[in-house]
Amino acid sequence: MHKAIAEMAGEISDALIEDGLTCRTIGIRVRYSNFETFTRARTIKEYGSSREKIIETSMQLLEQFLNGRMIRQLGVRVSGLADANIPDEKEKQKTVAEFLH
């Protein structure tokens, strides 16, 4: 599971950095083999885009689901996006439309 989380976190981190964004909330989605699906998210204290922080938080969220049941699908997501280059705007989450303009 750690390898899958690390790959997804790396892709997310790279995309955030490339787009000049940071995030404040990191979440996971776990789907078991019987298609039961659960999501969990955690809002961190400071905005960031580091691969390590995304991995660390995702793994902490995943721990409660590592109960011997077979996981069919695993996903990692981020939200609470802000422009990494404008510190004053880090308190406000932007919409997709605002980022595109």
Backbone as ProteinMPNN parsed JSONL, in Angstrom:
{"seq_chain_A": "MHKAIAEMAGEISDALIEDGLTCRTIGIRVRYSNFETFTRARTIKEYGSSREKIIETSMQLLEQFLNGRMIRQLGVRVSGLADANIPDEKEKQKTVAEFLH", "coords_chain_A": {"N_chain_A": [[0.82, -1.196, 0.0], [1.981, 1.195, 0.711], [3.671, 1.787, -1.409], [1.863, 2.324, -3.499], [0.521, 4.561, -2.454], [2.702, 6.316, -2.303], [3.329, 6.651, -5.027], [0.98, 7.899, -6.02], [0.946, 10.192, -4.406], [3.289, 11.421, -5.25], [2.643, 12.075, -7.918], [0.537, 13.876, -7.48], [1.828, 15.863, -5.949], [3.77, 16.744, -7.801], [2.061, 17.813, -9.775], [0.809, 19.886, -8.339], [3.016, 21.565, -7.778], [3.883, 22.154, -10.377], [1.697, 23.621, -11.271], [1.796, 25.759, -9.602], [0.532, 25.686, -7.105], [-0.71, 25.145, -3.75], [-1.841, 22.975, -1.102], [-4.26, 22.296, 1.477], [-5.828, 20.338, 2.564], [-5.824, 16.846, 2.737], [-6.834, 13.809, 1.381], [-8.191, 10.422, 1.341], [-9.514, 7.627, -0.503], [-10.969, 4.541, 0.0], [-11.737, 1.458, -1.341], [-13.192, -1.558, -0.75], [-13.04, -5.118, -1.604], [-15.682, -5.961, -1.776], [-16.936, -3.781, -2.709], [-17.628, -1.838, -0.856], [-17.183, 1.475, 0.09], [-15.098, 3.962, 1.444], [-14.253, 7.195, 2.669], [-11.783, 9.439, 3.867], [-10.454, 12.41, 5.292], [-8.02, 14.904, 6.082], [-7.314, 18.052, 7.408], [-4.483, 19.984, 7.261], [-2.153, 21.968, 9.215], [-0.628, 23.969, 7.873], [-0.421, 25.284, 4.563], [0.783, 23.378, 1.798], [2.813, 21.476, -0.538], [4.328, 19.261, -0.544], [5.607, 16.09, -1.352], [6.285, 14.303, 0.684], [4.692, 15.108, 2.892], [2.135, 14.643, 1.905], [2.247, 11.865, 1.539], [2.742, 11.007, 4.213], [0.418, 11.931, 5.606], [-1.612, 10.638, 4.151], [-0.992, 7.936, 4.623], [-1.387, 7.822, 7.389], [-4.158, 8.23, 7.457], [-4.959, 5.945, 6.114], [-4.342, 3.82, 7.804], [-6.447, 2.9, 9.554], [-7.956, 1.353, 7.877], [-6.53, -0.867, 7.23], [-7.151, -3.726, 7.868], [-7.037, -6.371, 7.315], [-8.898, -6.935, 5.391], [-9.501, -7.203, 1.894], [-8.34, -4.706, -0.209], [-9.667, -3.137, -2.939], [-9.51, -0.811, -4.445], [-7.741, 2.24, -4.26], [-7.396, 5.632, -3.475], [-5.982, 8.934, -3.613], [-6.383, 12.316, -2.714], [-6.361, 15.925, -2.941], [-7.367, 19.054, -1.5], [-8.624, 22.366, -0.803], [-7.139, 24.356, -2.115], [-4.593, 26.77, -2.907], [-2.933, 29.628, -4.267], [0.45, 29.29, -4.633], [2.24, 31.341, -4.893], [1.27, 33.697, -3.893], [1.134, 34.81, -0.9], [-0.821, 36.196, 0.682], [-3.244, 35.26, -0.214], [-3.558, 32.744, 0.747], [-5.327, 32.118, 2.744], [-7.769, 31.796, 1.645], [-9.809, 29.597, -0.098], [-9.679, 28.883, -3.479], [-11.845, 28.814, -6.315], [-12.181, 26.591, -9.138], [-12.652, 28.074, -11.453], [-11.626, 30.578, -10.717], [-8.875, 30.003, -10.633], [-8.343, 29.507, -13.251], [-8.472, 31.93, -14.485]], "CA_chain_A": [[0.0, 0.0, 0.0], [2.841, 2.369, 0.792], [4.171, 2.092, -2.759], [0.766, 2.946, -4.254], [0.337, 5.906, -1.88], [3.861, 7.127, -2.686], [3.196, 6.997, -6.447], [-0.098, 8.889, -6.17], [1.39, 11.427, -3.749], [4.274, 12.031, -6.135], [1.939, 12.679, -9.052], [-0.204, 15.036, -6.975], [2.807, 16.882, -5.576], [4.333, 17.288, -9.044], [1.029, 18.637, -10.429], [0.652, 21.103, -7.543], [4.197, 22.409, -7.985], [3.849, 22.615, -11.778], [0.628, 24.61, -11.423], [1.994, 26.846, -8.649], [-0.512, 25.581, -6.09], [-0.5, 24.429, -2.504], [-3.101, 22.426, -0.6], [-4.344, 22.268, 2.927], [-6.539, 19.132, 2.963], [-5.383, 15.63, 2.06], [-7.839, 12.781, 1.621], [-8.066, 9.123, 0.687], [-10.718, 6.824, -0.738], [-10.674, 3.11, 0.059], [-12.835, 0.59, -1.775], [-12.911, -2.969, -0.481], [-13.4, -6.043, -2.676], [-17.142, -6.062, -1.878], [-17.316, -2.462, -3.207], [-17.842, -0.845, 0.201], [-16.263, 2.58, -0.15], [-14.959, 4.884, 2.562], [-13.34, 8.313, 2.447], [-11.313, 10.161, 5.044], [-9.619, 13.562, 4.929], [-7.452, 15.66, 7.199], [-6.815, 19.387, 7.092], [-3.211, 20.197, 7.951], [-2.012, 23.328, 9.745], [-0.089, 24.918, 6.909], [-0.487, 24.908, 3.156], [2.012, 22.777, 1.293], [2.695, 20.633, -1.726], [5.419, 18.289, -0.494], [5.317, 14.665, -1.517], [6.422, 13.643, 1.986], [3.528, 15.423, 3.728], [0.991, 13.953, 1.333], [2.427, 10.446, 1.878], [2.586, 10.844, 5.656], [-0.987, 12.115, 5.982], [-2.387, 9.569, 3.512], [-0.725, 6.686, 5.338], [-2.074, 7.911, 8.679], [-5.578, 8.031, 7.198], [-5.157, 4.578, 5.633], [-4.106, 2.833, 8.871], [-7.674, 2.327, 10.094], [-8.556, 0.456, 6.898], [-5.658, -2.026, 7.048], [-7.71, -4.643, 8.856], [-7.044, -7.715, 6.757], [-9.821, -7.012, 4.259], [-8.842, -6.921, 0.623], [-8.64, -3.401, -0.781], [-9.788, -3.222, -4.386], [-9.128, 0.463, -5.052], [-7.234, 3.225, -3.314], [-7.174, 6.923, -4.117], [-5.5, 10.062, -2.805], [-6.809, 13.591, -3.287], [-6.072, 17.128, -2.158], [-8.306, 20.155, -1.69], [-8.199, 23.571, -0.099], [-6.028, 24.839, -2.937], [-4.261, 28.188, -2.892], [-1.811, 30.011, -5.12], [1.689, 29.217, -3.858], [3.038, 32.547, -5.096], [0.617, 34.864, -3.296], [0.894, 34.436, 0.494], [-2.031, 36.789, 1.24], [-4.43, 34.535, -0.655], [-3.542, 31.387, 1.257], [-6.426, 31.907, 3.678], [-8.998, 31.638, 0.89], [-9.805, 28.544, -1.1], [-10.121, 29.393, -4.768], [-12.611, 27.919, -7.185], [-11.466, 26.248, -10.372], [-12.797, 29.219, -12.37], [-10.681, 31.625, -10.295], [-7.531, 29.601, -10.994], [-8.188, 29.533, -14.7], [-8.445, 33.311, -14.982]], "C_chain_A": [[0.865, 1.261, 0.0], [3.339, 2.776, -0.588], [3.096, 2.801, -3.59], [0.526, 4.375, -3.771], [1.469, 6.819, -2.344], [3.772, 7.556, -4.155], [2.14, 8.082, -6.654], [0.31, 10.234, -5.569], [2.398, 12.161, -4.619], [3.631, 12.729, -7.315], [1.193, 13.943, -8.622], [0.75, 16.173, -6.649], [3.397, 17.549, -6.815], [3.331, 18.217, -9.737], [0.821, 19.943, -9.673], [1.798, 22.076, -7.815], [4.193, 22.991, -9.402], [2.817, 23.728, -11.975], [0.742, 25.772, -10.44], [0.948, 26.87, -7.545], [-0.006, 24.91, -4.823], [-1.857, 23.904, -2.054], [-3.085, 22.427, 0.919], [-5.058, 21.009, 3.42], [-6.097, 17.967, 2.086], [-6.387, 14.542, 2.396], [-7.532, 11.495, 0.892], [-9.455, 8.544, 0.441], [-10.274, 5.373, -0.766], [-11.909, 2.348, -0.386], [-12.391, -0.851, -1.551], [-13.406, -3.842, -1.629], [-14.911, -6.204, -2.831], [-17.775, -4.726, -2.3], [-17.771, -1.484, -2.131], [-16.771, 0.219, 0.032], [-16.291, 3.538, 1.025], [-13.995, 6.003, 2.167], [-12.975, 8.921, 3.797], [-10.431, 11.303, 4.559], [-9.135, 14.236, 6.198], [-6.952, 17.001, 6.685], [-5.571, 19.625, 7.93], [-3.064, 21.677, 8.311], [-1.578, 24.342, 8.701], [-0.244, 24.382, 5.492], [0.849, 24.303, 2.729], [1.746, 21.956, 0.049], [3.751, 19.532, -1.715], [4.906, 16.852, -0.569], [5.318, 13.969, -0.154], [5.201, 13.883, 2.871], [2.281, 14.719, 3.217], [1.062, 12.455, 1.651], [2.144, 10.215, 3.355], [1.109, 10.915, 6.072], [-1.856, 11.008, 5.397], [-2.207, 8.241, 4.24], [-1.394, 6.685, 6.715], [-3.567, 7.661, 8.504], [-5.885, 6.582, 6.809], [-5.083, 3.539, 6.749], [-5.379, 2.158, 9.361], [-8.347, 1.336, 9.144], [-7.705, -0.791, 6.631], [-6.022, -3.071, 8.099], [-7.797, -6.073, 8.336], [-8.011, -7.889, 5.596], [-9.083, -6.616, 2.983], [-9.31, -5.57, 0.075], [-8.573, -3.518, -2.295], [-9.264, -1.963, -5.065], [-8.737, 1.445, -3.96], [-6.98, 4.522, -4.062], [-6.712, 7.965, -3.124], [-5.952, 11.334, -3.5], [-6.357, 14.728, -2.389], [-7.149, 18.162, -2.451], [-7.842, 21.322, -0.831], [-7.013, 24.19, -0.805], [-5.84, 26.344, -2.807], [-3.067, 28.422, -3.798], [-0.551, 30.069, -4.266], [2.489, 30.511, -3.911], [2.461, 33.796, -4.449], [0.247, 34.532, -1.85], [-0.405, 34.986, 1.074], [-3.29, 36.017, 0.874], [-4.505, 33.13, -0.078], [-4.651, 31.105, 2.267], [-7.736, 31.628, 2.962], [-8.856, 30.513, -0.117], [-10.383, 29.109, -2.389], [-10.96, 28.336, -5.487], [-11.775, 27.615, -8.406], [-11.514, 27.425, -11.353], [-11.818, 30.335, -12.009], [-9.246, 31.272, -10.676], [-7.292, 29.707, -12.486], [-8.115, 30.936, -15.274], [-7.282, 34.075, -14.446]], "O_chain_A": [[0.524, 2.263, -0.629], [3.419, 3.964, -0.901], [3.39, 3.764, -4.298], [0.349, 5.288, -4.577], [1.227, 7.962, -2.733], [4.102, 8.694, -4.489], [2.37, 9.058, -7.368], [0.05, 11.286, -6.152], [2.364, 13.388, -4.712], [4.019, 13.84, -7.676], [1.219, 14.956, -9.321], [0.509, 17.319, -7.03], [3.51, 18.773, -6.872], [3.706, 19.282, -10.229], [0.671, 20.996, -10.292], [1.573, 23.263, -8.052], [4.466, 24.176, -9.595], [3.037, 24.659, -12.75], [-0.102, 26.668, -10.434], [0.527, 27.938, -7.102], [1.0, 24.199, -4.835], [-2.895, 24.331, -2.559], [-2.036, 22.543, 1.551], [-4.908, 20.644, 4.586], [-6.008, 18.083, 0.864], [-6.754, 14.368, 3.558], [-6.732, 11.462, -0.043], [-10.432, 8.922, 1.088], [-9.325, 5.015, -1.464], [-13.003, 2.569, 0.134], [-11.375, -1.303, -2.078], [-14.107, -3.365, -2.521], [-15.378, -6.552, -3.916], [-18.994, -4.566, -2.252], [-18.255, -0.4, -2.458], [-15.594, -0.094, -0.148], [-17.355, 3.886, 1.539], [-13.041, 5.779, 1.422], [-13.769, 8.912, 4.737], [-9.746, 11.182, 3.544], [-9.767, 14.144, 7.251], [-6.263, 17.08, 5.668], [-5.596, 19.488, 9.153], [-3.77, 22.529, 7.771], [-2.107, 25.453, 8.652], [-0.202, 23.173, 5.262], [1.905, 24.676, 3.24], [0.601, 21.769, -0.361], [4.04, 18.936, -2.753], [3.918, 16.476, 0.062], [4.45, 13.141, 0.125], [4.725, 12.959, 3.53], [1.461, 14.251, 4.006], [0.049, 11.846, 1.994], [1.381, 9.315, 3.705], [0.622, 10.053, 6.804], [-2.745, 10.495, 6.078], [-3.174, 7.507, 4.445], [-1.91, 5.657, 7.153], [-4.178, 6.959, 9.311], [-6.949, 6.058, 7.14], [-5.703, 2.481, 6.644], [-5.383, 0.944, 9.565], [-9.211, 0.566, 9.562], [-8.124, -1.675, 5.884], [-5.305, -3.272, 9.079], [-8.552, -6.887, 8.868], [-7.948, -8.895, 4.889], [-8.163, -5.798, 3.005], [-10.506, -5.324, -0.082], [-7.564, -3.94, -2.858], [-8.649, -2.033, -6.129], [-9.329, 1.472, -2.881], [-6.416, 4.514, -5.157], [-7.017, 7.883, -1.934], [-5.913, 11.427, -4.727], [-6.013, 14.521, -1.225], [-7.765, 18.149, -3.517], [-6.783, 21.26, -0.207], [-6.002, 24.511, -0.18], [-6.801, 27.092, -2.622], [-2.285, 27.508, -4.06], [-0.492, 30.815, -3.288], [3.336, 30.746, -3.049], [3.1, 34.847, -4.458], [-0.845, 34.022, -1.599], [-1.04, 34.311, 1.884], [-4.297, 36.107, 1.576], [-5.439, 32.393, -0.392], [-4.883, 29.945, 2.608], [-8.72, 31.259, 3.604], [-7.902, 30.477, -0.894], [-11.443, 29.736, -2.387], [-10.794, 27.133, -5.282], [-10.784, 28.291, -8.68], [-10.517, 27.728, -12.007], [-11.245, 30.968, -12.896], [-8.471, 32.167, -11.014], [-6.173, 29.964, -12.93], [-7.735, 31.112, -16.432], [-7.115, 35.252, -14.767]]}, "name": "protein", "num_of_chains": 1, "seq": "MHKAIAEMAGEISDALIEDGLTCRTIGIRVRYSNFETFTRARTIKEYGSSREKIIETSMQLLEQFLNGRMIRQLGVRVSGLADANIPDEKEKQKTVAEFLH"}
